[in-house]
Amino acid sequence: MSDPFEGRPFPRAVLIGAALLIGFVILAAAMVRVTGIGGTETPLPPVLESRELVFLDNGDGTTTVRIAGDNGTVAKLRSHVDGFVLGVMRGMVRTRKAYDAPLDAPYVLSLREGGVLLFEDPLTGRRIDLRAFGPTNTASFARLLRAEPAPTPEPESQ
């Protein structure tokens, strides 16, 4: 069978119309982005619980989690057990390196109204809604929010 459209050019008016439509959509999106007119932003629900956490890489495949400004250890994460938390942290560290932000500054873990659990980096503005990763992964962060800090042993003097 032969192509019934062979030898017939595509209608020019349709191409021009498609180009104008695409151009209009890009221009409208840019205007909303620049001016904020016509855009919508959902405000965050109020904070119920919050904790500033510092993550310290121990160099042996473990990471110590501490409350900022406190000497107590909340958790000791292991690479084969706490993979989700450490994976999220790798992404946050990568972003901090891109911003030339200090790697040892605290992150904020907060539980908000409606069960919203957010992990935020105040230095870069990056925010992760942990509910998107399912209840098991969300629970791995939720335990960091509620864990009682254990005293960190002081290094022995020689």
N, C-alpha and C positions, 0 to 999 in steps of 0.2 A: 504494500500500500504506500501511496505517496502522501506527503505532508500537504494538507490543503492550504497552509499558510506559507509554503515555500515560495520565496521570491517576493513576498509582500512585506514591506517594512512595518515595524511596530509603530502604532499611531503616535506621532510626535506630541499631540496634545495630552495624551495619557502620561507620557514621560515627564513633561513639564509640570503637570498637575501633581504628580507624585513627588517631584523635587521640591515644589513649593510647599506641599504639606509637611514633608520631612524638615525643611528649613524652618517653618512656622513652629513646629513642635520643639525643635532645638532652641529656638529663640525664646519661646514661652518658658521653657524649663530654666534657661539661663536667667531670665528676668525674675522668676520666683526665687531662684537661688541668691541672686544679688540683692534684690530689694526686700524679699520676705513677703511681699504682697501676694496673697492667694495661697500661701503655704500654710500647712497645719503642723503643729507640734503637740504631741501628747505629753502633758506634764507628768513627772514621776510621782508615784504615790508617796505618802509620808513614811518616814523611817520608823520602824518599830524597834529594831536592834541594829547595832553597828559595831564594827571592830576594825581597828587599824592593825594590819599584820605585816610583819617583815619576814621575808624568805631568805634564808642564808644557805648557800650551797656549801656543803661540807667537803666536797671533793672526793668522796668515797662512794658516790652513788646515792647518798641521802641528802635531804634538805631539811633544815630545821626551821620551824615556823614559830615566831615569837610575836607577842603583842608589842606594838610600838611603845617605846618608853618604859617597858617592863622587862625584867630579867627572866621571866618565866617562859618556859617552852610549852607551846600549845600542842605541837605535834612534831614527829620526826617522820618525814615522808621518804619512802623507798621507791626506787624507779620501777620495779616490777609489780608493786602492789598499788601504788598511788599514781598510776600513769596519767589519768585524766587531769588531776590537779597540776601535776608537773608539766603536762602538755600545754595547758592554759598558761602556766607561768613562763614557759619558753617563748610563747607568742608575745606575752607582755614584756619580757626582757628584750626581745627583738625590737619591739616598738620603742622602748626606752633608749636602746642603743642608737636607733635612727634619730631620735630627738636629742641625743647627747645628754640624757637625763641620768642622775645618779641611780645606780642599780640597787642600792641598799635602802632607798627611801620606802616608806610604808605604802601598802595598797589598802583599799577600803573594801570590806565585805559587809554588805548590809541586807537585812531582811526588811522588806517594805510591806505596806498593807496589800492584801490580796495574795500574799505568798510569793511576791516578786523577790528573788534572791539575786542581787547584783554584785559583781566583782568589778571594782573600778580602780583605775590608775589616775590619781589626781594630778600627776605631773604631765601626762600626755592627753588626758581627757577621754581615754579609751574606756568603754563600759561594756560589760558582757552580761546579758541576762541569762543566767545559768539554767533557767527552766527549759530553754531550748534544747538542752542536751539530755533530757529525760530525768526521771526521778532518782535513779541510781547515781548518776554523775552529780546531780544537784545535792544529794545527801552527802557526797564526799566533801563538798565545800561547807555544807550546813554544819557538819561536825566541827569544823574549824571555828565557826561562829560561837558555838556553845561550849566548847571544851574548856575545862578548868586548867589554868596554867600550872605546870609542875615547875618547881624551882630548878633553875639551871645550875649545875655544879660549877663552882669556881675552879679555875685551873690551879693545879698544885704548884706551890713555890718550891724552888730547889735551893 
